[in-house]
Amino acid sequence: MQLEMRSRTGSKRVAWVSYAVFRDNVQHFIERGASDGDFSTLHSIEIAVDGAQPQRVDAAQLRREVLAARDVVDGVTLQQAAVSIRTRAILTGCRQQPQVRGTAVGSVVGWAASDALGEGETIAEVVAEFVDAVLILTDDAEKGDVLVIEREGRSPWTGD
C-alpha cells in the first residue's frame, strides 16, 4: 500500500509503512503511548490509510510536527523500535481493526523488527521516505496550505 501526498508544489508516493513507523515511534517515545494532541496532524494521516477518501492536512503544521519529532525518532535503533497494535495488525493481514490502541517495543513482545520495518539499522533509514517527502512538499508551506494524502491500494481492513 502506498500513500500519495500532493501539495501545491508537487506530489510524492511513499510506502505507508514509512509513515506508520514514524507515527508509532512518535507515539511511543515522545507522547509516551498516548496522543496528547501535539502531533494530531501526523496522527490524522491514518484516516487516509483507512479510508477511500483523501485526507487534507495543514501542510505547515505537519512540517512543524515532523521537524519536532525527527531528531528523537532518528536516534532509535531497530532493536528499540516501537510498533503499534494497529500497524502490526495491518502487517499481519488482520482484516479487523483493533479495538485497543497502543505501542510496544517490537523486540520486547517478540515481533521481529524486520517484519514491520524492513531492512536498515535505524528508524531514520526506515522513515526517511515519509520524512523526506513531507519536508520537500512543505518546504515553502504557508498558512492555509494543504497537503492531500490519499491511499493507493486496498484497504487494510476490508481488502477493497
KETOR-333631 format. One record per atom (N, C-alpha, C): x, y, z; residue in one letter. Coordinates in steps of 0.02 Angstrom, whole numbers, padded with zeros to 5 digits, always signed. Layout:
XYZa
...
This chain:
+00043-00058+00000m
+00000+00000+00000m
+00045+00062+00000m
+00025+00110-00039q
+00062+00172-00045q
+00019+00230-00022q
+00051+00284-00003l
+00016+00347+00010l
+00041+00397-00041l
-00005+00430-00075e
+00013+00484-00120e
+00001+00549-00083e
+00052+00591-00082m
+00047+00656-00049m
+00054+00710-00102m
+00007+00757-00101r
+00007+00812-00150r
+00004+00879-00115r
+00047+00924-00138s
+00045+00993-00114s
+00039+01039-00175s
+00038+01103-00164r
+00034+01149-00220r
+00098+01148-00262r
+00151+01118-00235t
+00216+01118-00271t
+00233+01051-00303t
+00194+00999-00289g
+00210+00934-00320g
+00178+00877-00283g
+00201+00817-00299s
+00174+00757-00267s
+00229+00705-00257s
+00218+00661-00208k
+00264+00607-00192k
+00223+00546-00171k
+00250+00488-00187r
+00220+00425-00163r
+00269+00394-00113r
+00241+00370-00058v
+00282+00338-00007v
+00248+00274+00016v
+00287+00227+00040a
+00259+00166+00069a
+00224+00185+00134a
+00163+00160+00144w
+00125+00178+00204w
+00163+00159+00267w
+00203+00106+00265v
+00239+00083+00325v
+00291+00135+00347v
+00318+00173+00300s
+00365+00227+00318s
+00330+00278+00363s
+00268+00296+00344y
+00228+00340+00386y
+00211+00307+00452y
+00187+00245+00450a
+00163+00211+00510a
+00218+00202+00561a
+00277+00185+00540v
+00333+00175+00586v
+00352+00242+00618v
+00351+00295+00579f
+00366+00362+00607f
+00313+00379+00660f
+00250+00372+00642r
+00195+00387+00689r
+00200+00344+00751r
+00211+00279+00743d
+00214+00233+00800d
+00269+00253+00849d
+00327+00272+00823n
+00383+00290+00866n
+00375+00359+00896n
+00342+00405+00862v
+00324+00469+00893v
+00277+00455+00952v
+00227+00414+00941q
+00179+00398+00993q
+00213+00365+01053q
+00258+00320+01040h
+00290+00282+01094h
+00342+00324+01132h
+00387+00356+01096f
+00444+00388+01129f
+00432+00461+01147f
+00390+00496+01111i
+00379+00567+01127i
+00314+00576+01166i
+00261+00543+01144e
+00196+00551+01177e
+00186+00500+01234e
+00234+00457+01244r
+00232+00407+01298r
+00170+00362+01293r
+00152+00345+01230g
+00099+00296+01220g
+00030+00323+01206g
+00018+00386+01223a
-00049+00413+01213a
-00044+00482+01178a
-00083+00490+01126s
-00082+00553+01090s
-00107+00609+01135s
-00067+00662+01141d
-00086+00718+01183d
-00107+00779+01142d
-00112+00770+01077g
-00133+00824+01033g
-00076+00861+01000g
-00015+00855+01026d
+00041+00891+00996d
+00058+00867+00926d
+00039+00806+00910f
+00053+00777+00845f
-00012+00755+00810f
-00064+00794+00820s
-00130+00775+00794s
-00132+00774+00718s
-00094+00817+00685t
-00094+00817+00612t
-00061+00752+00587t
-00005+00734+00617l
+00029+00671+00599l
-00018+00612+00608l
-00052+00608+00665h
-00097+00553+00679h
-00156+00552+00631h
-00179+00609+00608s
-00238+00612+00565s
-00226+00579+00497s
-00164+00568+00478i
-00149+00536+00414i
-00175+00465+00413i
-00184+00434+00471e
-00210+00365+00472e
-00279+00361+00441e
-00315+00417+00438i
-00380+00418+00404i
-00371+00401+00330i
-00318+00426+00300a
-00304+00409+00230a
-00287+00335+00222a
-00252+00307+00270v
-00236+00236+00267v
-00300+00195+00270v
-00346+00214+00312d
-00408+00177+00322d
-00459+00188+00267d
-00466+00249+00244g
-00524+00266+00204g
-00513+00270+00130g
-00569+00275+00097a
-00568+00282+00024a
-00562+00355+00003a
-00569+00400+00052q
-00566+00472+00038q
-00497+00500+00055q
-00473+00548+00016p
-00410+00581+00033p
-00417+00619+00099p
-00363+00626+00134q
-00360+00665+00196q
-00323+00730+00181q
-00352+00785+00201r
-00321+00851+00191r
-00294+00874+00259r
-00229+00891+00261v
-00199+00914+00323v
-00165+00981+00312v
-00157+01017+00365d
-00122+01081+00364d
-00048+01067+00350d
-00024+01090+00293a
+00045+01074+00271a
+00097+01102+00318a
+00089+01165+00339a
+00139+01196+00383a
+00140+01162+00451a
+00082+01142+00477q
+00079+01108+00542q
+00111+01039+00538q
+00097+01003+00485l
+00129+00937+00478l
+00205+00945+00475l
+00228+00994+00439r
+00301+01007+00436r
+00329+01019+00506r
+00295+01061+00545r
+00319+01075+00614r
+00322+01012+00655r
+00270+00970+00650e
+00268+00908+00689e
+00324+00860+00668e
+00334+00853+00603v
+00387+00808+00579v
+00456+00833+00601v
+00468+00898+00595l
+00532+00926+00617l
+00542+00918+00692l
+00489+00927+00731a
+00494+00920+00803a
+00510+00849+00825a
+00487+00800+00787a
+00496+00730+00805a
+00556+00697+00773a
+00579+00723+00719r
+00630+00689+00678r
+00692+00671+00718r
+00720+00716+00756d
+00783+00702+00792d
+00774+00649+00845d
+00717+00649+00880v
+00705+00598+00931v
+00699+00530+00899v
+00659+00526+00847v
+00648+00462+00813v
+00711+00437+00778v
+00751+00483+00752d
+00813+00464+00718d
+00861+00427+00763d
+00858+00440+00828g
+00905+00408+00874g
+00885+00338+00896g
+00830+00312+00870v
+00805+00247+00890v
+00832+00193+00843v
+00860+00140+00872t
+00884+00084+00831t
+00825+00038+00816t
+00835-00008+00770l
+00782-00056+00755l
+00768-00101+00816l
+00817-00116+00856q
+00806-00157+00916q
+00761-00121+00966q
+00765-00055+00967q
+00725-00015+01013q
+00658+00007+00983q
+00647-00006+00919a
+00589+00021+00884a
+00523-00002+00911a
+00476+00045+00912a
+00407+00029+00933a
+00364+00015+00872a
+00315-00028+00882v
+00266-00043+00831v
+00198-00040+00865v
+00150-00008+00832s
+00084-00004+00863s
+00044-00068+00849s
-00005-00079+00890i
-00051-00136+00881i
-00083-00130+00812i
-00102-00070+00794r
-00134-00056+00730r
-00088-00074+00671r
-00026-00050+00673t
+00022-00065+00619t
+00034-00140+00615t
+00043-00171+00672r
+00055-00244+00674r
-00004-00282+00644r
-00065-00259+00658a
-00125-00292+00631a
-00125-00287+00555a
-00109-00229+00528i
-00107-00221+00455i
-00053-00265+00424i
+00005-00265+00454l
+00061-00303+00428l
+00049-00379+00428l
+00010-00401+00475t
-00004-00473+00480t
-00068-00494+00444t
-00099-00447+00409g
-00157-00463+00369g
-00222-00468+00407g
-00224-00443+00467c
-00286-00442+00506c
-00337-00398+00470c
-00397-00423+00461r
-00449-00386+00425r
-00496-00348+00471r
-00483-00352+00536q
-00524-00316+00584q
-00481-00265+00620q
-00503-00204+00619q
-00466-00151+00652q
-00465-00164+00728q
-00406-00161+00759p
-00402-00174+00831p
-00445-00126+00871p
-00476-00152+00923q
-00518-00111+00967q
-00476-00073+01018q
-00415-00094+01030v
-00370-00061+01077v
-00314-00029+01038v
-00285+00022+01068r
-00230+00056+01035r
-00170+00056+01082r
-00112+00063+01054g
-00052+00066+01095g
+00008+00044+01055g
+00065+00051+01085t
+00128+00033+01053t
+00168-00011+01101t
+00215-00048+01072a
+00260-00088+01111a
+00327-00091+01073a
+00380-00099+01111v
+00445-00109+01079v
+00442-00180+01050v
+00449-00184+00985g
+00440-00247+00949g
+00481-00304+00977g
+00544-00292+00991s
+00587-00346+01014s
+00566-00371+01083s
+00535-00329+01123v
+00514-00349+01191v
+00454-00396+01188v
+00410-00385+01140v
+00349-00427+01135v
+00356-00483+01083v
+00416-00492+01056g
+00428-00547+01010g
+00410-00533+00938g
+00403-00470+00919w
+00390-00452+00850w
+00457-00434+00818w
+00479-00473+00770a
+00543-00459+00737a
+00538-00391+00703a
+00587-00349+00714a
+00587-00282+00685a
+00582-00285+00609a
+00614-00334+00579s
+00613-00339+00506s
+00543-00352+00479s
+00499-00382+00520d
+00430-00394+00498d
+00395-00328+00483d
+00406-00280+00524a
+00372-00216+00517a
+00414-00164+00482a
+00478-00168+00491l
+00520-00112+00472l
+00564-00123+00412l
+00568-00184+00388g
+00610-00197+00330g
+00683-00196+00349g
+00723-00178+00300e
+00795-00178+00310e
+00818-00110+00335e
+00876-00109+00364g
+00904-00047+00390g
+00926-00058+00462g
+00965-00011+00488e
+00989-00017+00556e
+00955+00030+00604e
+00928+00085+00578t
+00896+00134+00621t
+00827+00152+00594t
+00788+00181+00638i
+00723+00205+00618i
+00730+00259+00565i
+00783+00300+00570a
+00793+00353+00521a
+00793+00326+00450a
+00824+00268+00440e
+00825+00238+00373e
+00756+00215+00351e
+00717+00189+00398v
+00651+00162+00381v
+00601+00218+00366v
+00605+00272+00403v
+00556+00326+00396v
+00578+00381+00348v
+00637+00377+00321a
+00664+00430+00278a
+00619+00446+00219a
+00588+00396+00190e
+00545+00406+00132e
+00487+00454+00150e
+00454+00441+00206f
+00399+00484+00228f
+00424+00553+00249f
+00474+00555+00292v
+00500+00619+00317v
+00525+00663+00260v
+00565+00635+00215d
+00591+00674+00159d
+00535+00701+00115d
+00485+00659+00101a
+00429+00681+00059a
+00392+00739+00091a
+00377+00733+00156v
+00343+00788+00191v
+00384+00852+00188v
+00448+00846+00203l
+00490+00907+00204l
+00497+00938+00135l
+00501+00898+00084i
+00505+00925+00015i
+00439+00959-00004i
+00384+00926+00009l
+00319+00952-00012l
+00295+01011+00029l
+00324+01021+00088t
+00303+01076+00131t
+00358+01128+00140t
+00409+01125+00098d
+00467+01169+00106d
+00448+01242+00111d
+00402+01265+00071d
+00382+01336+00074d
+00309+01343+00093d
+00284+01296+00134a
+00214+01298+00154a
+00198+01361+00193a
+00141+01389+00176e
+00117+01450+00209e
+00051+01435+00244e
+00030+01481+00285k
-00034+01474+00319k
-00088+01462+00267k
-00128+01410+00280g
-00182+01393+00234g
-00165+01341+00182g
-00100+01325+00173d
-00081+01273+00125d
-00101+01205+00151d
-00121+01162+00104v
-00146+01096+00122v
-00104+01043+00087v
-00093+00989+00123l
-00062+00929+00095l
-00117+00877+00091l
-00128+00850+00032v
-00180+00800+00022v
-00146+00732+00021v
-00171+00687+00062i
-00142+00620+00068i
-00196+00569+00051i
-00179+00525+00005e
-00227+00475-00019e
-00195+00406-00022e
-00232+00357+00000r
-00208+00288-00002r
-00213+00262-00074r
-00161+00227-00095e
-00162+00191-00158e
-00156+00118-00141e
-00204+00080-00162g
-00204+00009-00145g
-00265-00009-00104g
-00268-00070-00085r
-00326-00096-00050r
-00329-00073+00023r
-00389-00069+00048s
-00400-00053+00119s
-00368-00107+00161s
-00333-00089+00213p
-00304-00140+00257p
-00356-00179+00296p
-00416-00152+00301w
-00467-00184+00343w
-00518-00222+00301w
-00535-00198+00242t
-00586-00232+00203t
-00559-00266+00141t
-00499-00248+00121g
-00470-00276+00060g
-00496-00244-00004g
-00541-00195+00003d
-00569-00161-00056d
-00520-00112-00086d
